[in-house]
């Protein structure tokens, strides 16, 4: 497999606080890679660092996309290379229509035929967006806004799609629907890096999973294997027993992966 994205030993700071501590990972073309972890672990910081959204970050390490260094580059340059980002919280343009939001995702493109084709594809993924294409985005439900945010990112025709907590604030039924569509998008040729707290759903659709704790990866493996791991089930999939905090720390040391 070809590495689309390769991150090597990046360190990111917020003021004097370590957010990422020597993080390395590779995302293979055609796969879904899931980064799991609790709130504050540094998951979203990885995506923002790669996208160039944090000033003067990373402080150390390198980031390569399509074999070219992108650390230190402006977000617009990175987007033009074929990397799209769906942020946590959706961040749609409330006072623009659904159609106008989607067009914003294609602002760097000039291939009108390709844009029309992608509109049709996105409406096929999310028929409700077609029904509401003239409606202000701010009046959509949370699930519809998440669909719109994903559709807007796809309008860039990306080679790699970043998804930051796509299940956040959604009902269980909508979460299942969104994750089915994410897997369909991947099957149709888009490589995906997914940041998610819902470990069960993320591992169900991904090929590779990585677990982040306090700015470091502590475990990596094929998603199927991680789902069957009793420790992962206990500490990340809501199947915890009466294991003590001390036992959890022993587990993390045992499983540590760099």
Secondary structure, 3 states (H helix, E strand, C coil): CCEEEEEEEEEEEECCEEEEEEEEEEEECCCEEEEECCCCCCHHHHHHHHCCCCCCCCCEEEEEECCEECCCCCHHHHHHHCEEEECCCCCCCCCCEHHHHHHHHCCCCCCHHHHHHHHHHHHHHCHHHHHCCCCEHHHCCHHHHHHHHHHHHHCCCCCEEEEECCCCCCCHHHHHHHHHHHHHHHHCCCEEEEEECCHHHHHHHCCEEEEEECCEEEEEEEHHHHHHCHHHHHHHCCCCCCCCHHHHHHHHHHHCCC
